[in-house]
Every structure is written in C-alpha cells, then in structure tokens.
Amino acid sequence: MRLNIRLDGYIVNCDQDHDEFLAAFTEWLESNGWGYAGMSLPVTEEVDIEVEIEKMLTNDHYKKWGTFSLPDDDEDEEEGE
C-alpha cells in the first residue's frame, strides 16, 4: 500500500546551505523511490525560528496531527563539557 505524508515545518541545525540540503534531500527521496511535491524556502536571519517552532507547538492543528522531533540542545552542551 502506498501512503502520502505531508511535511510542514522547518529543518533545524542543518549544516548545509539551501541548495546543498535540497540536493541531499532529493537524493535521499529518490534512493527510497519517493518523490516530493511542495516548496522549500531558505530561512533568513529575519525569521525567528524559535518563535515559529513555538507557534507550531502551541497550534491545536499540530497538537492533534503533528509529530515533533526537536534536537535536545542540552545533550550537546553536556557532551562538550
């Protein structure tokens, strides 16, 4: 059975620029025989990603239907100590 999945969010802590990310994302999709119909935009300095993610976390639609996988920044700090 084939399923469709809708993505609506942000890629966080990415160490690649937009074009590099898209190339890697496309390669990963194609390696699994999947496709993507949608758009992507680079996030600029003007966008406060923390505020945008907080909006998603408190939005009733995302609470009901969304899944969140956010990096745990505390773990990275503990490992570096």
C-alpha positions in Angstrom: 0.0 0.0 0.0 1.3 3.5 -0.9 0.8 6.3 1.6 1.1 10.1 1.4 2.8 12.1 4.1 2.5 15.9 4.4 5.6 17.8 5.7 5.0 21.2 7.2 7.8 22.6 9.3 11.5 23.5 9.5 14.7 21.6 9.2 16.8 22.8 12.2 20.5 22.6 13.0 21.3 22.0 9.3 25.0 22.5 8.4 24.3 22.8 4.7 23.1 25.8 2.7 19.6 25.6 1.0 20.9 24.1 -2.3 23.1 21.5 -0.7 20.3 20.5 1.6 17.9 20.1 -1.4 20.4 18.0 -3.3 20.9 15.7 -0.3 17.1 15.6 0.4 16.3 14.8 -3.2 19.0 12.1 -3.3 17.5 10.5 -0.1 14.0 10.7 -1.5 15.0 9.1 -4.8 17.0 6.4 -3.1 13.8 5.3 -1.5 11.7 5.6 -4.6 9.8 8.5 -3.2 9.0 12.0 -4.5 8.2 15.4 -3.1 5.6 17.9 -4.3 5.9 21.2 -2.5 8.2 24.0 -1.9 11.2 24.9 0.2 12.5 28.3 1.3 15.7 29.2 2.9 15.2 30.6 6.4 16.7 34.1 6.7 18.1 35.9 9.7 14.8 37.9 10.0 12.9 34.7 10.8 13.0 33.8 14.5 13.0 30.1 14.2 12.4 29.6 17.9 9.2 31.7 17.8 8.0 29.9 14.7 8.5 26.5 16.2 6.8 27.6 19.4 3.8 28.7 17.3 3.7 25.2 15.8 4.0 23.5 19.2 1.0 25.5 20.6 -1.2 25.3 17.5 -4.2 23.0 18.0 -3.9 21.5 14.5 -0.3 20.4 15.1 -1.1 19.2 18.6 -3.7 16.9 17.1 -2.0 15.8 13.9 1.7 16.8 14.2 4.8 14.9 15.2 7.7 16.9 16.6 11.3 15.8 16.6 13.4 18.7 18.0 17.1 18.4 18.9 17.9 18.4 22.6 20.4 21.2 22.9 21.1 20.3 26.5 22.6 16.9 25.4 25.1 18.6 23.1 26.2 21.0 25.9 26.7 18.1 28.3 28.7 16.2 25.8 31.0 19.2 25.2 31.7 19.8 28.9 
